[in-house]
Amino acid sequence: MSADTSASTKTLGEIQQEVRAELEKNRRETKEIELMIDQSQLEVEKLVRRNGVASSKLQQIQAQFDTMPRGDIRAAYDVALDAQQRLFVMRGQLEKLQSDKSHLDRYRALLETFLRALEKTPGTTKVGGGKSARTHSATAEKLETMIQAQESERQRLSQQMHDGPAQALSNFILQTEIAMRLFDMDQERAREELANLKGAATSTFKKVRNFIADLRPMMLDDLGLAPTLKRYAENMKEQTGIDVRINVMGGEQRLSPYLEVMIFRAVQELLSNVASHSQASVAKVLLDISEDQVRVEVEDNGRGFDADNWTEHGGMGLNLIKDRVDMLGGEMHVESAPAQGTRVNFNIPAEWSNNL
C-alpha cells in the first residue's frame, strides 16, 4: 500500500478494502505456516529420538573402541553424524518458520490497528485534498515505513543466517568428510578433526542461541521487560565490549505484552545503533515506570551527529520508533551533536498486564 499520488484518488472505503484483503492474505499465510510448524515439530521429535539412539551407540563403541572392527565404527559415526546434521537442519527450519510466523503476527496486528483507525474516520469522501487527505497520506506513509522496516529487518536476518549458521553447517559437512577419510589412514588425526568439529559446533550453537534471543527473547514472556533488558545488556557487553548499564526505576511491574515488546524492540534498535555507528565505550539505558507512564532513555558517549531535523534525515530505525511512540500517544526526543554523544528518550502512557 503506497502513499504515492495514485492513492489520492482512492476513497476511504477502497483503502479499507485493500487493508482487509491484505489481512485475509496474512491469515491464510499464517495458517499455512502453523501447519508447517506442526509438521516440523513432529519431525524434530523423531530426529531427537534417533539422535539419542545414535549417541548411545557411540558410547558403546567408545567402551570397545580398540576391539571393534573399523567398518562398524565408521558406520556408527556415519549414522550419528547424519542424525545430528538432519536434526540441526530441521531445528533451523523450525526456528525460521517460527520467526516467519512472529513477523506475520506483528504485521497482522499492525494492519488491524490501521484498519480500526480507518473505520473510526468519519465519512467516505475521496482522499483528495484538505486536512483529511493529509491525515490519510501521513497514516499511509507511516504504514509504508513500518512495512519497509520489517522487510529490511528480514533481509538483515536472512543475511545473518547465511553468513553465520548456514556457512557453519557447510563447514561441518566438510570437516565430517575429512574425519571420515582419515579413519582408515590416521585415527589420531581423525580424533583431532572430530574434536575440532565439536568445538566449532559448540561455538555455532552459542551464536545461534544469541541469534534466536535477538529475534524473540523467551525471558520477555516469562519474566518481563526489566530482566530481559538486563540480560540483553550483558550479552551486548560480552559481544561488543561496550559497557551497557541498565537503570530500572519504579519497580519491575509487568506491562501489557504489546508495550513490553515495543519498548524492548526500541531499546534493541537504539543499542544496535550505538554498537554500529557511535564508536561509544559506554551506553546507559534508563527504564522509569511510574503509575501513569513509562519513560525510556538511551544515552551514549560516542561521536554523535547533527540532530537538527533528525526526523527528516534520521535512519529508518529512529523514525519507526517515533511512529510507534506517536501511535501510543507518547513523545520522543533526540539530542546529539558531533563529538558529544547522543541521548534518545521517549515516554508513553503505561498500561498494565491483565495477567497479573
N, C-alpha and C positions, 0 to 999 in steps of 0.2 A: 504494500500500500504506500504509494509515493505521495509526497507533498508538492509535486510539481504543478505547473499551470493547468494541466488537464483535470486536476482534482477540483479546480474552481468551478467546473460546470456540473459537478455531481450534486445531487440532492442529499440531504441528511439521511433519507431513507435508503438511498443507494449505498452510501458509506456503511450504514448499519448492516445491509445485506452482505456486503463484501466481508465485513468482520465476522458475521455469523457463518458464512461459507468457510472462512479460514478456521474458525472454531471447530466446525464439523470435520474438516480435514485433519485438524490436530487430534481430535478424539479418535478418528479411525487409525491414525498412525500410532497413537498411544496403545490402543487395543492390540494392534499387531505386535508392538514391541513387548507388551506384557505377556503375550503368548510365547514369543521367542525367549523371554526371560525364564518363564516356567520350564520350557524345554531345556534350556541351557543349565538351569539349576539341577534338573534330573540327571543330565549328563555329567555334571561336575560331581554329584554324589556317587555315580557309578565309577568315575575315574579315581575318586578318593579311595574307594574300597579296593580298586585294582592296584593303586599305588601302595596301599597298605600291605597287600599280599606280596607284591614285588619286593618291598622293603624287608619284610620278614624273611623272604627267600635269600636276600643278600646277607642278612645277619647270619643265617645258617651257613652260607658259603664262607663267610669270614672266619667262622669257627673251624672250617675244614679246608682252608684255602690251599695248604701245602699238599693235600692228598687228593683234592677233587680234580677231575680232568679239565684241562684248559678250555675245551669246547663247551663244557657245561657252564664254566664261569663266564665265558663270553656271552653265551646265550642268555644267562640270567641278567647280566648287565645290560644287554640289548633290550630285554623286556622292561627292566626298571627304568632305563633312560627314555624308552618310548612312552611309558606310562607318565613319567614326570613331564615330558615335553607336551603330551596331549593335555595333561591337567593344567599346565602353565598357560597354554594357548586358550583352552576353554575358559579358564578363570579370567583371562584378559578379555575374551569375547563377552563374558557375562558382565564384567565391570563396564565395558564400553556400552552395552545395552542399557545398563542401569544409569549410566551417565546421560545417554541419549534421552531416556525417559524423564530424568530430572530436568533436562533442558526443555522438553516438551511440556512438562508440568508448569514450569515457570512461565513459559511462553503463553500457555493457556490462561494462567492467572492474569497475565498482563492483558491479553485480549479481552477477558471477561471484565476487567476493570475499565478498559477503554469503552467496551460496549455499554456498560452501566452508565458511564459518563455521557455517552451519546444519547442514551434513552432518557436521561434527565434533562436534556437540552430541549426547550420548547420549540414547537413549530417544525415544519418540514420544508422551509423555503430553500431555494438554491443557495449553495455556498459560493456566493459570487461577489460580495462587497460589504463594506462596513465592519463593525465590531464583530458580528457573528462570523464573518469569513476569516477574520484574523484569528479568532479563537479556535476555529476548526483547523486552520492551517498550522497554528502553533501546536495543537494537540497531535495532529498527524506527523509533524516534524519530530516531536518527542517520541512517538511510537516508532518512527523510522529509525531514529537514533538508537533506541533500545534494541531494535532488531539487528541493526548493523553491529552493535556492540556484542550481541550474542553470537553472531556469525564470526566476528573477529576472535572472540574467545574460543569458539570451536576450532578455528584454524590454528590458533596457538596451541591448544591442547593436542590437536592432531599432529602438529609438528613435534611437540614434546614426546608423544608416543612413538613417532617414527625415529627420532634421534636417540631415545632412551631405551625403553623395554624392547621394542621391535628389533633394534640393532643388536642389543644384548642377546636376544634369542637367537639371532643368526650366528653370533659368535659362539654361543653354547653348542649349537649343532656342529660347527666346525671343530671346536675343541673335543667334542664327543667322538667325532670321526677319527681325529688324531689319536685319542686314547685307545680306541678300538683297534687301530692298526698296530699300535705299539704293544698290545697284549701278547702277541706271538713272538715279538722280537726283543722287547726290553720291558719286563714287568715293573721294574723300579721307576722307569720314566713314565710308564702308564699310570702308576700310582700318583706321581707328581702332577701329571696332567689332570687327573681326577680331582686332586687337592686344589689345583688352581681353578678348576671348573666350579668346585664347591664355593671357593672364596668369591668368585665372580657372581655366582648365583645369589649368595648372601647379600653382596653389595647391591645387586639389581633389585632384590626383594625390598631392601630398605628404600631405594629410590621409588619403587612402585607404591610402597606404603605411603610415602610422603606425597606422591602424586595423587593418590586416592584421597588423602586427607585434605589436599588443596581443593579437590573437587567438591567434597562434602564431608566435613569432619563429623564423625559419629558423635563426638562429645557435645556438639551443638544441640542435638536432640536429647541426649541423655542428661547432661549436666548444665547446659545453658551457656549464655554468651560470655560471661566473665571468665570462667575456667578455660573455655575454648580459646579466647584471645590470649590468655597467659601461655597456654601450650603452643599456640601458633608463634608467639613471640620467641619462645625458647627454641623452636625449630628454626626460625628465621635467623636467630643469632648464631646457631650452630652451622647453618648453611652459608651465611654471607659474612659473618664476623661483625655485623652491625649490632651495637648494644641497644636492643629494643627493650624499653621499660614501660610496663603497664601499671597504671594507677587507677584503681576502681574506687569510686566514692558512692556513698548512699546505699551500700549493701549490694548483694548479688541476687536481687529478686529476678524471677523469671518473667520475661516479657512475652508478648504474643509471638508465636513462631515466625510469622512473616516479618515481624520487626527485628527479631534476633538475626534472621538470615540477612536482611537488608543491611543492618549495621555491621555484621561480620564481613560481608562482601565489600562494603565501603572501606573498612579498615584494611582489608586484604589488598584492595586496589591501591590505596594510598601508600601502604608499606611497600608494595611492589614497585611503585613509582620511586620511592626512596632508594630501594636497592638498585634499580635500573638506571636512574638518571641523576641522583642528587650528589653522589660521592660523599655521603654523610658517614660519620662514625657513630652517631647516637641518634636514636629516634624515640620520641616519647608519645605514648598513647594515653589519653585520659578518657575514662568512661564514667560519667556522672549521672546516676539515675536518681531522680527526685520523684516526688509524688505525682507531678503532672507533666514532666518532660524528661527526655534523655538528651544529654549533651555529650558530644564526641569531639575530641580534638587530637590531631596528629601533627607533631612538630618534629623537625629535624634540623641538624646543624650543617646541612650541605651547602652546595654552591648557590641555591636559589635561582630565581628567574624574575623577569619583569611581569608582575602580576596585574598590570593595567589591562583592562579589557580581557581578562582571562577566560570569560565565558565565550568570547569570540575566537580566541586563539589557543585556548587550552586543549588538551587531549580529550579523546572521546571518553576516557575513564572519568575525568573530573566532571564533564558535562552530564554524563549518565548519573553520577551520584547526585548532582544538583537536581536533575529532573525527578529522581526518586524522592529526594527530600521535599521538593515542591509539591509533589503529588500527595505526600503525607502531611502537608500543612506546616512544614518547617522552614528553616532558613539556613543558608550556607554562606561562609565567608572564606576567602583565600587571602593570606598575607604573605608576601615574599618580595625579595629584592636580590639582585646579584650579590653573591658572597655573603648573604645574611640569612641563609636558611629559609625554610618555608613552614608556615602554620596554616593548617586547614581545619576549620571547625564547623560543625553543624548541630542544630538541635531540632528535635521532632517531638510531637506530643507522645507521651507514654501511654501504652495500652497493655494491660496485664494479662497474663495467660489465664485461661479459664480452667486449666487442668490442675491447678494447684489446690 
